[in-house]
Amino acid sequence: MIGFVLPPLFDASQPTELDAHAYRRAQADFTGLMIGRSDQAPEGFRTGEAEGLLSAAVVQELKGQCRGGGTYLVRKSAAPGPPLLIAAPHRRADRLTGTLTLRLFQETGAAAAAWNSVHRRAKSECRGTTDLARLRSHPFTAFAAAFANTHPNGRVVQIHGFDPARRISAAGRRSAVILSSGSEEITPAVSAVTNCLRRAMPNHRTSAFPIDVRELGARKNAQGQALRALDFPGFVHVELAYHLRKELMNDENLRKLFGKCLQAGL
């Protein structure tokens, strides 16, 4: 049973952009948390126990005006799981992705998880974008970079939602899952997850960008770009059709198969 509940999203906020010094400091603080050498939260955040999640710490931003720094879970080093970070930058806007990510974190034993803390389509009086996947200098990106430095052979999986009916290609409309590395390359990580999902969920069409489909390739994804700059090969961008998100939420066995595939090749 999951005791930890994701905090409500801020509607009147904008995600916090960091200058170069603050970004490096946030990355260092996140790294300290991940390797168990520090309980120091980045500036503007606090740490605490994640209720109901054994050996996991939650990092939440302090209440403040015009913030949207994200929410994070870190598995303590005393109970290491697979070197996997599962992230949902658009919870609520991409329906069910937030709760699905939380369940996958628990059931896979993943090392870390991350979510947005402001609605992607917030009607904010603050200026700026609310799409964390487009923000390079943001705690959400610093968290992914800290994970990559801590787990250079690990995997960062980012969960998104899409509507097949709105795709412009027949391949996109037929797909239930679209995977990409955020580039024109099908990396070994993307290939491993793709092949596993095709075997585990043959009734749900899995497509890989750019070979099977030319849409939703995440080429502008800020975390993917930052991780490639670090020569981290384990970024996997996952787009899920809504009908599959519902099935994954309702079918524990299917969700376990999906979770195992996210770790394929690790």
C-alpha positions as CSV (number, residue, x, y, z in Angstrom):
1,M,0.0,0.0,0.0
2,I,1.4,3.4,-1.0
3,G,1.1,5.9,1.9
4,F,2.9,8.8,0.3
5,V,0.6,11.1,-1.6
6,L,1.9,13.5,-4.2
7,P,1.3,17.1,-3.0
8,P,-1.3,19.3,-4.8
9,L,0.0,21.2,-7.8
10,F,0.4,24.9,-7.7
11,D,-1.7,26.7,-10.3
12,A,-0.4,30.2,-9.8
13,S,3.3,29.5,-10.1
14,Q,6.0,29.4,-12.6
15,P,8.9,26.9,-12.5
16,T,12.0,28.3,-11.0
17,E,14.9,29.0,-13.4
18,L,18.3,28.8,-11.8
19,D,21.5,30.7,-12.6
20,A,24.6,28.7,-13.3
21,H,25.8,28.8,-9.7
22,A,22.5,27.8,-8.2
23,Y,22.1,25.0,-10.8
24,R,25.5,23.5,-9.9
25,R,24.6,23.8,-6.2
26,A,21.3,22.1,-6.7
27,Q,23.0,19.3,-8.6
28,A,25.6,18.8,-5.9
29,D,22.9,18.8,-3.2
30,F,20.8,16.2,-5.1
31,T,23.9,14.1,-5.6
32,G,24.7,14.2,-1.8
33,L,21.2,12.9,-1.1
34,M,21.5,10.1,-3.7
35,I,24.7,8.8,-2.4
36,G,23.7,9.1,1.2
37,R,26.5,11.5,2.2
38,S,24.2,14.4,3.0
39,D,20.6,15.3,4.0
40,Q,21.1,18.8,2.7
41,A,18.2,19.8,0.4
42,P,18.8,22.3,-2.4
43,E,17.9,25.9,-1.6
44,G,14.2,26.4,-1.5
45,F,13.5,22.7,-0.7
46,R,13.1,20.6,2.4
47,T,13.6,16.8,2.9
48,G,11.5,14.4,4.9
49,E,10.4,10.8,5.2
50,A,8.1,9.5,2.4
51,E,5.3,8.0,4.4
52,G,4.6,4.4,3.5
53,L,7.6,4.1,1.2
54,L,10.3,2.1,3.0
55,S,13.7,3.8,3.0
56,A,12.7,6.7,0.7
57,A,13.2,10.4,1.3
58,V,10.9,13.1,-0.2
59,V,12.3,16.4,-1.4
60,Q,9.6,19.1,-1.6
61,E,9.9,22.8,-2.3
62,L,9.1,25.3,0.4
63,K,5.9,27.3,0.0
64,G,6.6,30.5,-1.8
65,Q,5.5,32.9,-4.6
66,C,6.0,32.0,-8.2
67,R,7.8,28.7,-7.6
68,G,7.5,25.3,-9.3
69,G,10.7,23.5,-8.4
70,G,9.3,19.9,-8.5
71,T,8.8,17.0,-6.1
72,Y,11.4,14.2,-5.8
73,L,11.8,10.8,-4.1
74,V,15.2,9.3,-3.4
75,R,15.7,5.8,-2.3
76,K,18.2,5.7,0.6
77,S,21.5,4.1,0.0
78,A,20.8,1.5,2.7
79,A,18.1,0.0,0.5
80,P,19.4,0.4,-3.1
81,G,17.2,-0.6,-5.9
82,P,17.9,-0.7,-9.7
83,P,19.7,2.3,-11.0
84,L,16.4,3.8,-12.4
85,L,14.9,7.2,-12.3
86,I,11.3,7.5,-13.3
87,A,10.0,11.0,-14.0
88,A,6.6,12.6,-14.9
89,P,7.0,16.2,-15.8
90,H,3.4,16.8,-16.8
91,R,1.3,15.1,-14.1
92,R,-2.4,16.1,-14.2
93,A,-2.0,17.5,-17.7
94,D,-0.9,14.0,-18.9
95,R,-3.6,12.2,-17.0
96,L,-2.5,9.4,-14.7
97,T,1.2,9.8,-15.4
98,G,1.9,11.1,-11.9
99,T,0.2,8.3,-10.0
100,L,1.5,5.7,-12.4
101,T,5.1,6.9,-11.8
102,L,4.6,6.7,-8.1
103,R,3.4,3.1,-8.3
104,L,6.2,2.2,-10.6
105,F,8.7,3.7,-8.2
106,Q,7.4,1.6,-5.4
107,E,7.0,-1.7,-7.4
108,T,10.3,-1.6,-9.3
109,G,12.3,-0.4,-6.3
110,A,13.7,2.4,-8.5
111,A,16.4,4.6,-7.1
112,A,14.6,7.9,-7.6
113,A,11.5,9.5,-9.0
114,A,10.5,13.1,-10.0
115,W,7.4,15.1,-10.7
116,N,6.3,18.6,-11.6
117,S,4.8,20.7,-8.8
118,V,3.1,23.3,-11.0
119,H,0.4,22.5,-13.6
120,R,1.7,22.6,-17.2
121,R,-1.1,24.8,-18.3
122,A,-1.3,26.9,-15.2
123,K,-3.0,30.3,-15.6
124,S,-0.3,32.2,-13.8
125,E,0.3,35.8,-13.1
126,C,4.0,35.0,-13.2
127,R,5.6,35.0,-16.6
128,G,7.4,32.0,-18.1
129,T,6.7,28.5,-19.3
130,T,5.3,25.8,-17.0
131,D,6.6,22.9,-19.1
132,L,9.5,21.4,-17.1
133,A,10.6,19.3,-20.1
134,R,11.6,22.5,-21.9
135,L,13.6,24.1,-19.0
136,R,17.3,23.4,-19.0
137,S,18.3,25.4,-15.9
138,H,15.8,24.0,-13.5
139,P,15.9,21.7,-10.4
140,F,14.1,19.0,-12.4
141,T,17.0,18.9,-14.9
142,A,19.6,19.2,-12.0
143,F,18.0,16.1,-10.4
144,A,18.4,14.1,-13.6
145,A,22.0,15.2,-14.0
146,A,22.8,14.3,-10.4
147,F,21.3,10.8,-11.0
148,A,23.4,10.4,-14.2
149,N,26.5,11.3,-12.3
150,T,25.6,9.0,-9.5
151,H,24.5,6.1,-11.8
152,P,26.4,6.5,-15.0
153,N,25.2,3.1,-16.2
154,G,21.6,3.7,-15.1
155,R,18.5,4.8,-16.8
156,V,16.3,7.9,-16.7
157,V,12.8,7.2,-17.9
158,Q,10.4,10.1,-18.5
159,I,6.7,9.2,-18.7
160,H,4.4,11.3,-20.9
161,G,0.9,10.9,-22.3
162,F,-0.4,11.3,-25.9
163,D,-3.6,11.0,-27.8
164,P,-3.3,8.7,-30.9
165,A,-6.3,10.4,-32.5
166,R,-4.4,13.6,-32.7
167,R,-1.3,12.2,-34.4
168,I,-0.6,13.2,-38.0
169,S,0.7,9.9,-39.2
170,A,-0.9,6.5,-39.5
171,A,2.0,5.0,-37.5
172,G,1.4,7.5,-34.7
173,R,-2.3,6.8,-34.6
174,R,-1.7,3.0,-34.4
175,S,0.8,3.3,-31.6
176,A,0.0,2.7,-27.9
177,V,3.7,3.4,-26.9
178,I,6.2,5.7,-28.6
179,L,9.8,5.5,-27.3
180,S,12.7,7.7,-28.1
181,S,16.2,8.8,-26.9
182,G,15.4,12.4,-27.5
183,S,17.6,12.3,-30.7
184,E,17.6,10.6,-34.1
185,E,19.5,7.7,-32.6
186,I,17.9,4.5,-31.3
187,T,20.2,3.9,-28.3
188,P,20.8,0.5,-26.7
189,A,18.6,1.6,-23.8
190,V,15.6,2.5,-26.1
191,S,16.2,-0.7,-28.1
192,A,16.2,-2.8,-25.0
193,V,12.9,-1.3,-23.6
194,T,11.3,-1.4,-27.1
195,N,12.1,-5.1,-27.6
196,C,10.9,-6.0,-24.1
197,L,7.6,-4.2,-24.4
198,R,6.9,-5.8,-27.8
199,R,7.3,-9.2,-26.2
200,A,5.6,-8.4,-22.9
201,M,2.6,-6.5,-24.3
202,P,2.0,-7.7,-27.9
203,N,-1.5,-6.3,-27.9
204,H,-0.2,-2.8,-27.4
205,R,1.8,-1.5,-30.4
206,T,5.2,-0.2,-29.3
207,S,6.9,2.2,-31.8
208,A,10.4,3.5,-31.7
209,F,11.3,7.0,-33.0
210,P,12.6,7.6,-35.7
211,I,12.4,4.1,-37.3
212,D,8.7,3.2,-36.7
213,V,7.3,6.7,-36.3
214,R,8.5,10.2,-37.0
215,E,6.4,11.9,-34.2
216,L,7.0,12.6,-30.5
217,G,10.7,12.2,-30.7
218,A,11.4,14.5,-27.7
219,R,14.2,16.2,-29.6
220,K,13.6,19.5,-27.7
221,N,13.4,17.7,-24.3
222,A,15.6,19.7,-21.9
223,Q,16.5,16.8,-19.7
224,G,17.4,14.6,-22.7
225,Q,19.7,17.4,-24.0
226,A,21.4,17.9,-20.7
227,L,22.0,14.1,-20.2
228,R,23.4,13.7,-23.7
229,A,25.8,16.6,-22.9
230,L,27.0,14.5,-20.0
231,D,27.5,11.5,-22.3
232,F,24.8,9.7,-20.4
233,P,23.3,7.0,-22.7
234,G,20.3,5.9,-20.6
235,F,17.6,8.5,-21.3
236,V,14.3,6.9,-22.5
237,H,11.4,9.1,-23.4
238,V,8.1,7.2,-23.1
239,E,4.8,8.4,-24.6
240,L,1.7,6.4,-23.5
241,A,-1.8,6.4,-25.0
242,Y,-4.5,7.1,-22.5
243,H,-6.1,3.7,-22.9
244,L,-2.8,2.0,-22.0
245,R,-2.3,4.4,-19.0
246,K,-5.7,3.3,-17.7
247,E,-4.9,-0.4,-18.2
248,L,-1.5,0.0,-16.4
249,M,-3.2,1.7,-13.5
250,N,-5.9,-1.0,-13.2
251,D,-3.9,-4.1,-14.0
252,E,-1.1,-4.8,-11.5
253,N,0.3,-7.7,-13.6
254,L,0.5,-5.6,-16.7
255,R,2.1,-2.8,-14.7
256,K,4.7,-5.2,-13.3
257,L,5.6,-6.4,-16.9
258,F,5.9,-2.7,-17.9
259,G,8.1,-1.9,-14.9
260,K,10.4,-4.8,-15.7
261,C,10.7,-3.6,-19.3
262,L,11.8,-0.2,-18.1
263,Q,14.8,-1.9,-16.5
264,A,15.5,-4.2,-19.5
265,G,19.3,-4.3,-20.2
266,L,20.3,-2.7,-16.9
